[in-house]
């Protein structure tokens, strides 16, 4: 499972396009879980990941740069994730920051 990472530019928000694609492919309503990361949102993100992995939902975690300390936890969750449902997808958005560079580096290393 390889997450899709969107690097945001000013004024850009891929969420609407992800929602549209989810709707077209039958993943709208309760099959698409999302949250905007920030203070106190890590627990919800982890719940979405667990449900998505088990039930084949799409998970959109927006603004990863706002919860940079939690990204190490995300890395561990993804490393331990074995046999996710084949329909499970993880979408991440972040602004271009040092956190973004680390996130991209980690995912690139995962692919090698």
C-alpha positions, -999 to 999 in steps of 0.1 A, spaced: 0 0 0 15 33 -11 -1 65 0 -7 94 -24 9 126 -12 -3 160 -25 21 189 -20 -2 220 -17 5 253 -34 -13 285 -23 -50 282 -30 -49 245 -40 -70 220 -24 -73 185 -39 -100 174 -15 -129 183 -39 -112 162 -66 -107 133 -43 -144 135 -32 -155 136 -68 -133 106 -77 -146 87 -47 -182 94 -57 -175 82 -93 -159 50 -80 -185 42 -54 -165 53 -23 -186 83 -13 -208 85 19 -193 64 47 -165 47 25 -144 79 25 -131 90 59 -112 123 63 -99 147 88 -79 178 89 -49 172 111 -41 196 139 -42 196 176 -62 167 190 -69 151 156 -43 123 158 -67 99 176 -93 104 148 -68 99 121 -57 66 137 -93 55 140 -99 63 103 -67 43 93 -78 13 113 -113 13 99 -101 20 64 -75 -8 65 -101 -33 77 -131 -23 56 -115 -10 24 -123 26 29 -104 56 15 -88 78 41 -79 114 35 -56 131 60 -53 168 53 -27 193 64 -1 168 76 23 197 82 1 208 111 8 176 131 44 170 122 52 152 155 25 126 147 41 116 114 65 93 131 34 75 145 19 74 111 51 58 97 49 31 124 13 25 117 20 20 80 50 -2 86 29 -25 108 0 -25 84 -1 -60 69 -28 -73 45 -49 -41 42 -82 -45 24 -75 -43 -14 -98 -12 -17 -80 7 11 -64 40 -1 -45 67 19 -44 102 6 -22 128 24 -20 166 19 8 189 32 22 223 25 58 223 12 78 224 44 106 204 60 80 180 72 68 175 36 104 167 25 107 141 52 73 126 43 83 124 7 117 109 15 101 82 36 76 73 9 103 72 -17 125 50 4 95 27 10 91 23 -28 127 13 -34 
